[in-house]
Amino acid sequence: MKQQFIGLKHCKCGISWLKDVGYFRRTPDMIFCLERVKVGGKVKQMPTVKYSNKKHNDDF
């Protein structure tokens, strides 16, 4: 597994590991990003998983 962010690792086989969630299977609509969270007066960046709900339309 390769580490993308602290607490978020990815494997070639399509499995990822997130510190809070554990192991899960990636899907094409997942977006991995860092979110700023205020913890005890400090601003920290925490890895989060967001989902895109865009409809891809190839008709131009």
All heavy atoms as TSV, in Angstrom:
chain	resi	resn	atom	element	x	y	z
A	1	MET	N	N	0.846	-1.182	0.000
A	1	MET	CA	C	0.000	0.000	0.000
A	1	MET	C	C	0.887	1.240	0.000
A	1	MET	O	O	1.885	1.284	0.689
A	1	MET	CB	C	-0.887	0.028	1.225
A	1	MET	CG	C	-1.942	-1.029	1.251
A	1	MET	SD	S	-3.193	-0.607	2.455
A	1	MET	CE	C	-4.623	-0.879	1.466
A	2	LYS	N	N	0.474	2.221	-0.783
A	2	LYS	CA	C	1.177	3.497	-0.830
A	2	LYS	C	C	0.366	4.533	-0.074
A	2	LYS	O	O	-0.857	4.543	-0.147
A	2	LYS	CB	C	1.383	3.953	-2.267
A	2	LYS	CG	C	2.394	3.137	-3.007
A	2	LYS	CD	C	2.720	3.785	-4.324
A	2	LYS	CE	C	3.846	3.033	-4.992
A	2	LYS	NZ	N	4.267	3.697	-6.228
A	3	GLN	N	N	1.070	5.410	0.622
A	3	GLN	CA	C	0.407	6.438	1.407
A	3	GLN	C	C	0.192	7.683	0.564
A	3	GLN	O	O	1.128	8.219	-0.013
A	3	GLN	CB	C	1.252	6.774	2.630
A	3	GLN	CG	C	0.611	7.772	3.536
A	3	GLN	CD	C	1.331	7.860	4.862
A	3	GLN	OE1	O	1.761	6.875	5.409
A	3	GLN	NE2	N	1.474	9.061	5.366
A	4	GLN	N	N	-1.066	8.138	0.463
A	4	GLN	CA	C	-1.378	9.367	-0.248
A	4	GLN	C	C	-1.331	10.541	0.719
A	4	GLN	O	O	-0.701	11.544	0.453
A	4	GLN	CB	C	-2.743	9.295	-0.904
A	4	GLN	CG	C	-3.074	10.555	-1.690
A	4	GLN	CD	C	-4.396	10.464	-2.415
A	4	GLN	OE1	O	-5.116	9.478	-2.308
A	4	GLN	NE2	N	-4.731	11.486	-3.148
A	5	PHE	N	N	-2.042	10.434	1.821
A	5	PHE	CA	C	-2.028	11.407	2.900
A	5	PHE	C	C	-1.753	10.650	4.186
A	5	PHE	O	O	-1.870	9.431	4.224
A	5	PHE	CB	C	-3.385	12.112	3.054
A	5	PHE	CG	C	-3.890	12.803	1.823
A	5	PHE	CD1	C	-5.124	12.502	1.295
A	5	PHE	CD2	C	-3.133	13.768	1.193
A	5	PHE	CE1	C	-5.610	13.144	0.179
A	5	PHE	CE2	C	-3.601	14.419	0.063
A	5	PHE	CZ	C	-4.841	14.110	-0.443
A	6	ILE	N	N	-1.423	11.365	5.252
A	6	ILE	CA	C	-1.275	10.717	6.553
A	6	ILE	C	C	-2.636	10.163	6.948
A	6	ILE	O	O	-3.624	10.895	6.981
A	6	ILE	CB	C	-0.752	11.701	7.604
A	6	ILE	CG1	C	0.664	12.134	7.239
A	6	ILE	CG2	C	-0.792	11.091	9.004
A	6	ILE	CD1	C	1.240	13.220	8.126
A	7	GLY	N	N	-2.724	8.873	7.181
A	7	GLY	CA	C	-3.989	8.238	7.540
A	7	GLY	C	C	-4.786	7.732	6.361
A	7	GLY	O	O	-5.902	7.268	6.535
A	8	LEU	N	N	-4.231	7.801	5.130
A	8	LEU	CA	C	-4.937	7.313	3.943
A	8	LEU	C	C	-3.947	6.595	3.039
A	8	LEU	O	O	-2.972	7.181	2.590
A	8	LEU	CB	C	-5.589	8.469	3.181
A	8	LEU	CG	C	-6.296	8.114	1.871
A	8	LEU	CD1	C	-7.478	7.187	2.134
A	8	LEU	CD2	C	-6.754	9.363	1.156
A	9	LYS	N	N	-4.197	5.303	2.823
A	9	LYS	CA	C	-3.307	4.485	1.988
A	9	LYS	C	C	-4.111	3.811	0.896
A	9	LYS	O	O	-5.277	3.490	1.076
A	9	LYS	CB	C	-2.606	3.442	2.843
A	9	LYS	CG	C	-1.701	4.046	3.896
A	9	LYS	CD	C	-1.013	2.988	4.710
A	9	LYS	CE	C	-0.137	3.631	5.769
A	9	LYS	NZ	N	0.548	2.635	6.578
A	10	HIS	N	N	-3.455	3.582	-0.269
A	10	HIS	CA	C	-4.092	2.945	-1.415
A	10	HIS	C	C	-3.282	1.729	-1.848
A	10	HIS	O	O	-2.068	1.715	-1.750
A	10	HIS	CB	C	-4.175	3.892	-2.613
A	10	HIS	CG	C	-5.022	5.086	-2.386
A	10	HIS	ND1	N	-6.363	5.023	-2.113
A	10	HIS	CD2	C	-4.719	6.405	-2.396
A	10	HIS	CE1	C	-6.845	6.241	-1.967
A	10	HIS	NE2	N	-5.863	7.103	-2.127
A	11	CYS	N	N	-3.977	0.717	-2.364
A	11	CYS	CA	C	-3.355	-0.480	-2.913
A	11	CYS	C	C	-3.713	-0.576	-4.397
A	11	CYS	O	O	-4.736	-0.061	-4.839
A	11	CYS	CB	C	-3.867	-1.706	-2.167
A	11	CYS	SG	S	-3.063	-3.218	-2.677
A	12	LYS	N	N	-2.871	-1.256	-5.177
A	12	LYS	CA	C	-3.112	-1.418	-6.615
A	12	LYS	C	C	-4.401	-2.176	-6.916
A	12	LYS	O	O	-5.007	-1.996	-7.951
A	12	LYS	CB	C	-1.959	-2.174	-7.268
A	12	LYS	CG	C	-0.656	-1.450	-7.247
A	12	LYS	CD	C	0.409	-2.326	-7.866
A	12	LYS	CE	C	1.786	-1.773	-7.628
A	12	LYS	NZ	N	2.827	-2.664	-8.122
A	13	CYS	N	N	-4.823	-3.041	-6.006
A	13	CYS	CA	C	-5.972	-3.916	-6.262
A	13	CYS	C	C	-7.324	-3.218	-6.089
A	13	CYS	O	O	-8.365	-3.843	-6.267
A	13	CYS	CB	C	-5.901	-5.135	-5.365
A	13	CYS	SG	S	-6.062	-4.756	-3.615
A	14	GLY	N	N	-7.344	-1.921	-5.730
A	14	GLY	CA	C	-8.606	-1.204	-5.589
A	14	GLY	C	C	-9.102	-1.095	-4.164
A	14	GLY	O	O	-10.216	-0.652	-3.922
A	15	ILE	N	N	-8.280	-1.488	-3.213
A	15	ILE	CA	C	-8.632	-1.397	-1.798
A	15	ILE	C	C	-7.873	-0.223	-1.191
A	15	ILE	O	O	-6.716	0.012	-1.499
A	15	ILE	CB	C	-8.270	-2.701	-1.048
A	15	ILE	CG1	C	-9.005	-3.894	-1.642
A	15	ILE	CG2	C	-8.544	-2.585	0.442
A	15	ILE	CD1	C	-10.501	-3.887	-1.433
A	16	SER	N	N	-8.527	0.524	-0.318
A	16	SER	CA	C	-7.892	1.629	0.392
A	16	SER	C	C	-8.104	1.444	1.885
A	16	SER	O	O	-8.954	0.678	2.319
A	16	SER	CB	C	-8.467	2.973	-0.042
A	16	SER	OG	O	-8.132	3.228	-1.371
A	17	TRP	N	N	-7.304	2.165	2.666
A	17	TRP	CA	C	-7.418	2.134	4.109
A	17	TRP	C	C	-7.432	3.559	4.617
A	17	TRP	O	O	-6.553	4.354	4.297
A	17	TRP	CB	C	-6.245	1.375	4.728
A	17	TRP	CG	C	-6.280	1.327	6.216
A	17	TRP	CD1	C	-7.000	0.459	6.986
A	17	TRP	CD2	C	-5.578	2.179	7.126
A	17	TRP	NE1	N	-6.788	0.715	8.321
A	17	TRP	CE2	C	-5.916	1.774	8.423
A	17	TRP	CE3	C	-4.709	3.248	6.958
A	17	TRP	CZ2	C	-5.410	2.401	9.556
A	17	TRP	CZ3	C	-4.204	3.873	8.077
A	17	TRP	CH2	C	-4.552	3.437	9.365
A	18	LEU	N	N	-8.469	3.913	5.375
A	18	LEU	CA	C	-8.592	5.221	5.998
A	18	LEU	C	C	-8.604	5.002	7.497
A	18	LEU	O	O	-9.272	4.095	7.997
A	18	LEU	CB	C	-9.873	5.911	5.533
A	18	LEU	CG	C	-10.081	7.360	5.946
A	18	LEU	CD1	C	-8.980	8.250	5.373
A	18	LEU	CD2	C	-11.423	7.865	5.460
A	19	LYS	N	N	-7.863	5.827	8.220
A	19	LYS	CA	C	-7.677	5.638	9.659
A	19	LYS	C	C	-8.991	5.490	10.416
A	19	LYS	O	O	-9.121	4.621	11.266
A	19	LYS	CB	C	-6.872	6.816	10.208
A	19	LYS	CG	C	-6.477	6.680	11.637
A	19	LYS	CD	C	-5.608	7.848	12.052
A	19	LYS	CE	C	-5.186	7.709	13.485
A	19	LYS	NZ	N	-4.319	8.808	13.904
A	20	ASP	N	N	-9.981	6.327	10.118
A	20	ASP	CA	C	-11.258	6.298	10.840
A	20	ASP	C	C	-12.174	5.174	10.383
A	20	ASP	O	O	-12.947	4.641	11.166
A	20	ASP	CB	C	-11.996	7.623	10.676
A	20	ASP	CG	C	-11.223	8.793	11.263
A	20	ASP	OD1	O	-10.331	8.550	12.096
A	20	ASP	OD2	O	-11.499	9.936	10.876
A	21	VAL	N	N	-12.104	4.804	9.103
A	21	VAL	CA	C	-13.062	3.876	8.500
A	21	VAL	C	C	-12.533	2.442	8.480
A	21	VAL	O	O	-13.272	1.494	8.701
A	21	VAL	CB	C	-13.410	4.332	7.059
A	21	VAL	CG1	C	-14.372	3.371	6.400
A	21	VAL	CG2	C	-13.976	5.727	7.073
A	22	GLY	N	N	-11.269	2.281	8.190
A	22	GLY	CA	C	-10.682	0.955	7.995
A	22	GLY	C	C	-10.552	0.674	6.508
A	22	GLY	O	O	-10.411	1.591	5.706
A	23	TYR	N	N	-10.614	-0.603	6.125
A	23	TYR	CA	C	-10.468	-0.988	4.717
A	23	TYR	C	C	-11.785	-0.800	3.973
A	23	TYR	O	O	-12.853	-1.064	4.506
A	23	TYR	CB	C	-10.039	-2.451	4.610
A	23	TYR	CG	C	-8.624	-2.673	5.070
A	23	TYR	CD1	C	-8.356	-3.134	6.345
A	23	TYR	CD2	C	-7.556	-2.423	4.225
A	23	TYR	CE1	C	-7.048	-3.337	6.766
A	23	TYR	CE2	C	-6.256	-2.620	4.633
A	23	TYR	CZ	C	-6.005	-3.082	5.904
A	23	TYR	OH	O	-4.720	-3.266	6.324
A	24	PHE	N	N	-11.686	-0.332	2.714
A	24	PHE	CA	C	-12.869	-0.183	1.877
A	24	PHE	C	C	-12.455	-0.268	0.420
A	24	PHE	O	O	-11.298	-0.076	0.069
A	24	PHE	CB	C	-13.599	1.143	2.157
A	24	PHE	CG	C	-12.779	2.376	1.873
A	24	PHE	CD1	C	-12.854	3.005	0.643
A	24	PHE	CD2	C	-11.938	2.892	2.838
A	24	PHE	CE1	C	-12.112	4.137	0.385
A	24	PHE	CE2	C	-11.189	4.028	2.585
A	24	PHE	CZ	C	-11.270	4.649	1.359
A	25	ARG	N	N	-13.414	-0.597	-0.447
A	25	ARG	CA	C	-13.172	-0.701	-1.887
A	25	ARG	C	C	-13.449	0.649	-2.536
A	25	ARG	O	O	-14.472	1.269	-2.285
A	25	ARG	CB	C	-14.070	-1.761	-2.504
A	25	ARG	CG	C	-13.785	-1.980	-3.984
A	25	ARG	CD	C	-14.479	-3.199	-4.528
A	25	ARG	NE	N	-14.129	-4.423	-3.836
A	25	ARG	CZ	C	-13.032	-5.150	-4.066
A	25	ARG	NH1	N	-12.176	-4.754	-4.969
A	25	ARG	NH2	N	-12.799	-6.263	-3.408
A	26	ARG	N	N	-12.512	1.097	-3.382
A	26	ARG	CA	C	-12.666	2.373	-4.068
A	26	ARG	C	C	-13.654	2.243	-5.223
A	26	ARG	O	O	-13.744	1.211	-5.862
A	26	ARG	CB	C	-11.321	2.852	-4.624
A	26	ARG	CG	C	-10.335	3.227	-3.567
A	26	ARG	CD	C	-9.119	3.914	-4.138
A	26	ARG	NE	N	-8.450	3.220	-5.217
A	26	ARG	CZ	C	-7.475	2.338	-5.069
A	26	ARG	NH1	N	-7.072	1.999	-3.871
A	26	ARG	NH2	N	-6.910	1.776	-6.118
A	27	THR	N	N	-14.368	3.331	-5.493
A	27	THR	CA	C	-15.262	3.412	-6.641
A	27	THR	C	C	-14.839	4.611	-7.484
A	27	THR	O	O	-14.183	5.529	-6.975
A	27	THR	CB	C	-16.731	3.570	-6.204
A	27	THR	OG1	O	-16.846	4.748	-5.415
A	27	THR	CG2	C	-17.204	2.365	-5.408
A	28	PRO	N	N	-15.198	4.651	-8.768
A	28	PRO	CA	C	-14.768	5.751	-9.640
A	28	PRO	C	C	-15.288	7.128	-9.230
A	28	PRO	O	O	-14.708	8.137	-9.611
A	28	PRO	CB	C	-15.340	5.373	-11.002
A	28	PRO	CG	C	-15.623	3.926	-10.937
A	28	PRO	CD	C	-15.896	3.600	-9.503
A	29	ASP	N	N	-16.356	7.208	-8.445
A	29	ASP	CA	C	-16.907	8.507	-8.070
A	29	ASP	C	C	-16.311	9.072	-6.782
A	29	ASP	O	O	-16.713	10.135	-6.323
A	29	ASP	CB	C	-18.428	8.436	-7.964
A	29	ASP	CG	C	-18.899	7.516	-6.863
A	29	ASP	OD1	O	-18.110	6.657	-6.422
A	29	ASP	OD2	O	-20.057	7.640	-6.452
A	30	MET	N	N	-15.323	8.402	-6.196
A	30	MET	CA	C	-14.696	8.884	-4.963
A	30	MET	C	C	-13.630	9.933	-5.254
A	30	MET	O	O	-12.867	9.810	-6.199
A	30	MET	CB	C	-14.035	7.733	-4.209
A	30	MET	CG	C	-14.979	6.804	-3.561
A	30	MET	SD	S	-14.061	5.556	-2.653
A	30	MET	CE	C	-15.371	4.765	-1.799
A	31	ILE	N	N	-13.605	10.973	-4.416
A	31	ILE	CA	C	-12.593	12.016	-4.499
A	31	ILE	C	C	-11.908	12.080	-3.139
A	31	ILE	O	O	-12.574	12.261	-2.117
A	31	ILE	CB	C	-13.224	13.380	-4.842
A	31	ILE	CG1	C	-13.944	13.303	-6.180
A	31	ILE	CG2	C	-12.165	14.473	-4.843
A	31	ILE	CD1	C	-14.776	14.509	-6.484
A	32	PHE	N	N	-10.587	11.935	-3.131
A	32	PHE	CA	C	-9.825	11.967	-1.890
A	32	PHE	C	C	-9.219	13.356	-1.735
A	32	PHE	O	O	-8.555	13.851	-2.634
A	32	PHE	CB	C	-8.732	10.903	-1.909
A	32	PHE	CG	C	-9.280	9.515	-2.027
A	32	PHE	CD1	C	-9.382	8.902	-3.265
A	32	PHE	CD2	C	-9.727	8.841	-0.920
A	32	PHE	CE1	C	-9.910	7.636	-3.383
A	32	PHE	CE2	C	-10.252	7.571	-1.029
A	32	PHE	CZ	C	-10.341	6.962	-2.263
A	33	CYS	N	N	-9.455	13.997	-0.584
A	33	CYS	CA	C	-8.962	15.353	-0.386
A	33	CYS	C	C	-8.645	15.578	1.089
A	33	CYS	O	O	-8.955	14.762	1.942
A	33	CYS	CB	C	-9.989	16.362	-0.871
A	33	CYS	SG	S	-11.574	16.217	-0.066
A	34	LEU	N	N	-8.014	16.707	1.359
A	34	LEU	CA	C	-7.734	17.126	2.720
A	34	LEU	C	C	-8.728	18.209	3.107
A	34	LEU	O	O	-8.996	19.132	2.351
A	34	LEU	CB	C	-6.311	17.674	2.831
A	34	LEU	CG	C	-5.206	16.646	2.673
A	34	LEU	CD1	C	-3.854	17.344	2.639
A	34	LEU	CD2	C	-5.238	15.637	3.787
A	35	GLU	N	N	-9.282	18.074	4.307
A	35	GLU	CA	C	-10.255	19.043	4.798
A	35	GLU	C	C	-9.683	19.694	6.055
A	35	GLU	O	O	-9.138	19.019	6.911
A	35	GLU	CB	C	-11.554	18.317	5.123
A	35	GLU	CG	C	-12.714	19.224	5.399
A	35	GLU	CD	C	-13.999	18.434	5.532
A	35	GLU	OE1	O	-14.513	17.970	4.504
A	35	GLU	OE2	O	-14.460	18.276	6.670
A	36	ARG	N	N	-9.810	21.010	6.142
A	36	ARG	CA	C	-9.307	21.722	7.315
A	36	ARG	C	C	-10.307	21.597	8.460
A	36	ARG	O	O	-11.481	21.910	8.310
A	36	ARG	CB	C	-9.067	23.187	6.986
A	36	ARG	CG	C	-7.936	23.370	6.019
A	36	ARG	CD	C	-7.759	24.839	5.680
A	36	ARG	NE	N	-6.707	24.983	4.704
A	36	ARG	CZ	C	-5.462	25.353	5.006
A	36	ARG	NH1	N	-5.144	25.614	6.253
A	36	ARG	NH2	N	-4.553	25.458	4.067
A	37	VAL	N	N	-9.799	21.149	9.638
A	37	VAL	CA	C	-10.629	20.948	10.818
A	37	VAL	C	C	-9.946	21.637	11.994
A	37	VAL	O	O	-8.733	21.507	12.180
A	37	VAL	CB	C	-10.799	19.446	11.120
A	37	VAL	CG1	C	-11.638	19.233	12.360
A	37	VAL	CG2	C	-11.400	18.727	9.934
A	38	LYS	N	N	-10.715	22.363	12.790
A	38	LYS	CA	C	-10.158	23.031	13.960
A	38	LYS	C	C	-10.199	22.071	15.138
A	38	LYS	O	O	-11.263	21.601	15.531
A	38	LYS	CB	C	-10.955	24.295	14.270
A	38	LYS	CG	C	-10.262	25.227	15.199
A	38	LYS	CD	C	-10.961	26.569	15.244
A	38	LYS	CE	C	-10.104	27.552	15.984
A	38	LYS	NZ	N	-10.697	28.886	16.005
A	39	VAL	N	N	-9.013	21.739	15.675
A	39	VAL	CA	C	-8.903	20.797	16.787
A	39	VAL	C	C	-8.135	21.487	17.911
A	39	VAL	O	O	-6.941	21.749	17.783
A	39	VAL	CB	C	-8.163	19.506	16.357
A	39	VAL	CG1	C	-8.014	18.558	17.522
A	39	VAL	CG2	C	-8.878	18.848	15.196
A	40	GLY	N	N	-8.823	21.783	19.003
A	40	GLY	CA	C	-8.159	22.374	20.160
A	40	GLY	C	C	-7.460	23.695	19.867
A	40	GLY	O	O	-6.368	23.921	20.361
A	41	GLY	N	N	-8.059	24.545	19.060
A	41	GLY	CA	C	-7.481	25.832	18.747
A	41	GLY	C	C	-6.520	25.817	17.581
A	41	GLY	O	O	-6.074	26.861	17.123
A	42	LYS	N	N	-6.152	24.635	17.092
A	42	LYS	CA	C	-5.265	24.522	15.941
A	42	LYS	C	C	-6.066	24.060	14.724
A	42	LYS	O	O	-7.032	23.323	14.855
A	42	LYS	CB	C	-4.160	23.505	16.193
A	42	LYS	CG	C	-3.172	23.909	17.243
A	42	LYS	CD	C	-2.077	22.872	17.350
A	42	LYS	CE	C	-1.038	23.275	18.360
A	42	LYS	NZ	N	0.034	22.280	18.460
A	43	VAL	N	N	-5.631	24.481	13.554
A	43	VAL	CA	C	-6.268	24.040	12.317
A	43	VAL	C	C	-5.415	22.915	11.738
A	43	VAL	O	O	-4.234	23.104	11.476
A	43	VAL	CB	C	-6.399	25.198	11.304
A	43	VAL	CG1	C	-6.974	24.703	10.005
A	43	VAL	CG2	C	-7.253	26.307	11.884
A	44	LYS	N	N	-6.024	21.731	11.599
A	44	LYS	CA	C	-5.325	20.574	11.054
A	44	LYS	C	C	-5.999	20.129	9.772
A	44	LYS	O	O	-7.179	20.381	9.565
A	44	LYS	CB	C	-5.324	19.423	12.059
A	44	LYS	CG	C	-4.562	19.723	13.315
A	44	LYS	CD	C	-4.441	18.504	14.177
A	44	LYS	CE	C	-3.564	18.800	15.367
A	44	LYS	NZ	N	-3.280	17.581	16.113
A	45	GLN	N	N	-5.237	19.456	8.923
A	45	GLN	CA	C	-5.793	18.905	7.695
A	45	GLN	C	C	-6.031	17.414	7.895
A	45	GLN	O	O	-5.112	16.678	8.217
A	45	GLN	CB	C	-4.844	19.139	6.525
A	45	GLN	CG	C	-4.727	20.580	6.144
A	45	GLN	CD	C	-3.841	20.780	4.946
A	45	GLN	OE1	O	-2.903	20.026	4.711
A	45	GLN	NE2	N	-4.129	21.803	4.170
A	46	MET	N	N	-7.276	16.989	7.696
A	46	MET	CA	C	-7.669	15.599	7.871
A	46	MET	C	C	-8.081	15.020	6.517
A	46	MET	O	O	-8.799	15.681	5.765
A	46	MET	CB	C	-8.843	15.491	8.841
A	46	MET	CG	C	-8.612	16.164	10.173
A	46	MET	SD	S	-7.408	15.324	11.184
A	46	MET	CE	C	-8.357	13.961	11.746
A	47	PRO	N	N	-7.641	13.794	6.194
A	47	PRO	CA	C	-8.066	13.192	4.932
A	47	PRO	C	C	-9.545	12.838	4.966
A	47	PRO	O	O	-10.043	12.321	5.963
A	47	PRO	CB	C	-7.201	11.944	4.816
A	47	PRO	CG	C	-6.777	11.626	6.204
A	47	PRO	CD	C	-6.728	12.925	6.940
A	48	THR	N	N	-10.257	13.160	3.890
A	48	THR	CA	C	-11.676	12.833	3.781
A	48	THR	C	C	-11.961	12.254	2.400
A	48	THR	O	O	-11.194	12.442	1.466
A	48	THR	CB	C	-12.565	14.067	3.995
A	48	THR	OG1	O	-12.224	15.045	3.027
A	48	THR	CG2	C	-12.407	14.657	5.370
A	49	VAL	N	N	-13.070	11.559	2.316
A	49	VAL	CA	C	-13.518	10.989	1.048
A	49	VAL	C	C	-14.828	11.670	0.685
A	49	VAL	O	O	-15.775	11.670	1.465
A	49	VAL	CB	C	-13.728	9.463	1.160
A	49	VAL	CG1	C	-14.211	8.895	-0.156
A	49	VAL	CG2	C	-12.464	8.776	1.613
A	50	LYS	N	N	-14.862	12.276	-0.484
A	50	LYS	CA	C	-16.086	12.899	-0.989
A	50	LYS	C	C	-16.513	12.146	-2.235
A	50	LYS	O	O	-15.718	11.459	-2.860
A	50	LYS	CB	C	-15.851	14.370	-1.307
A	50	LYS	CG	C	-15.521	15.187	-0.086
A	50	LYS	CD	C	-15.383	16.635	-0.421
A	50	LYS	CE	C	-15.083	17.438	0.834
A	50	LYS	NZ	N	-15.015	18.871	0.558
A	51	TYR	N	N	-17.774	12.288	-2.587
A	51	TYR	CA	C	-18.313	11.595	-3.745
A	51	TYR	C	C	-18.785	12.608	-4.774
A	51	TYR	O	O	-19.498	13.547	-4.430
A	51	TYR	CB	C	-19.479	10.690	-3.339
A	51	TYR	CG	C	-19.046	9.588	-2.415
A	51	TYR	CD1	C	-19.082	9.759	-1.035
A	51	TYR	CD2	C	-18.580	8.393	-2.918
A	51	TYR	CE1	C	-18.667	8.748	-0.180
A	51	TYR	CE2	C	-18.164	7.376	-2.072
A	51	TYR	CZ	C	-18.212	7.567	-0.711
A	51	TYR	OH	O	-17.792	6.579	0.132
A	52	SER	N	N	-18.364	12.420	-6.030
A	52	SER	CA	C	-18.832	13.315	-7.085
A	52	SER	C	C	-20.147	12.778	-7.612
A	52	SER	O	O	-20.333	11.584	-7.798
A	52	SER	CB	C	-17.819	13.390	-8.221
A	52	SER	OG	O	-17.742	12.174	-8.913
A	53	ASN	N	N	-21.061	13.665	-7.840
A	53	ASN	CA	C	-22.367	13.260	-8.371
A	53	ASN	C	C	-22.567	13.839	-9.759
A	53	ASN	O	O	-23.682	14.046	-10.207
A	53	ASN	CB	C	-23.505	13.695	-7.435
A	53	ASN	CG	C	-23.426	15.159	-7.087
A	53	ASN	OD1	O	-22.596	15.884	-7.615
A	53	ASN	ND2	N	-24.272	15.600	-6.192
A	54	LYS	N	N	-21.460	14.115	-10.455
A	54	LYS	CA	C	-21.532	14.641	-11.813
A	54	LYS	C	C	-21.937	13.533	-12.778
A	54	LYS	O	O	-21.482	12.409	-12.677
A	54	LYS	CB	C	-20.187	15.202	-12.252
A	54	LYS	CG	C	-19.789	16.452	-11.556
A	54	LYS	CD	C	-18.486	16.961	-12.126
A	54	LYS	CE	C	-18.053	18.232	-11.463
A	54	LYS	NZ	N	-16.777	18.708	-12.009
A	55	LYS	N	N	-22.765	13.883	-13.700
A	55	LYS	CA	C	-23.138	12.963	-14.783
A	55	LYS	C	C	-22.227	13.277	-15.971
A	55	LYS	O	O	-22.179	14.403	-16.435
A	55	LYS	CB	C	-24.596	13.175	-15.195
A	55	LYS	CG	C	-25.569	12.985	-14.075
A	55	LYS	CD	C	-25.933	11.549	-13.947
A	55	LYS	CE	C	-26.997	11.427	-12.852
A	55	LYS	NZ	N	-27.394	10.118	-12.599
A	56	HIS	N	N	-21.468	12.290	-16.421
A	56	HIS	CA	C	-20.569	12.499	-17.541
A	56	HIS	C	C	-21.346	12.305	-18.848
A	56	HIS	O	O	-21.935	11.266	-19.082
A	56	HIS	CB	C	-19.396	11.510	-17.483
A	56	HIS	CG	C	-18.525	11.741	-16.304
A	56	HIS	ND1	N	-17.698	12.835	-16.198
A	56	HIS	CD2	C	-18.353	11.051	-15.159
A	56	HIS	CE1	C	-17.051	12.781	-15.054
A	56	HIS	NE2	N	-17.441	11.721	-14.399
A	57	ASN	N	N	-21.351	13.340	-19.665
A	57	ASN	CA	C	-22.056	13.286	-20.929
A	57	ASN	C	C	-21.046	13.516	-22.030
A	57	ASN	O	O	-20.432	14.580	-22.129
A	57	ASN	CB	C	-23.153	14.362	-20.960
A	57	ASN	CG	C	-24.043	14.197	-22.145
A	57	ASN	OD1	O	-23.823	13.309	-22.971
A	57	ASN	ND2	N	-25.047	15.041	-22.257
A	58	ASP	N	N	-20.838	12.524	-22.880
A	58	ASP	CA	C	-19.843	12.601	-23.943
A	58	ASP	C	C	-20.408	13.156	-25.238
A	58	ASP	O	O	-19.728	13.161	-26.257
A	58	ASP	CB	C	-19.221	11.212	-24.185
A	58	ASP	CG	C	-18.407	10.767	-22.993
A	58	ASP	OD1	O	-17.913	11.627	-22.263
A	58	ASP	OD2	O	-18.269	9.545	-22.806
A	59	ASP	N	N	-21.658	13.590	-25.266
A	59	ASP	CA	C	-22.265	14.157	-26.480
A	59	ASP	C	C	-21.890	15.626	-26.568
A	59	ASP	O	O	-22.334	16.435	-25.765
A	59	ASP	CB	C	-23.778	14.016	-26.447
A	59	ASP	CG	C	-24.195	12.560	-26.409
A	59	ASP	OD1	O	-23.365	11.678	-26.655
A	59	ASP	OD2	O	-25.381	12.319	-26.110
A	60	PHE	N	N	-21.109	15.989	-27.556
A	60	PHE	CA	C	-20.699	17.388	-27.699
A	60	PHE	C	C	-21.450	18.040	-28.825
A	60	PHE	O	O	-21.575	17.722	-29.873
A	60	PHE	CB	C	-19.195	17.503	-27.924
A	60	PHE	CG	C	-18.419	17.104	-26.714
A	60	PHE	CD1	C	-17.702	15.907	-26.713
A	60	PHE	CD2	C	-18.411	17.869	-25.584
A	60	PHE	CE1	C	-16.985	15.530	-25.607
A	60	PHE	CE2	C	-17.693	17.496	-24.469
A	60	PHE	CZ	C	-16.972	16.317	-24.489
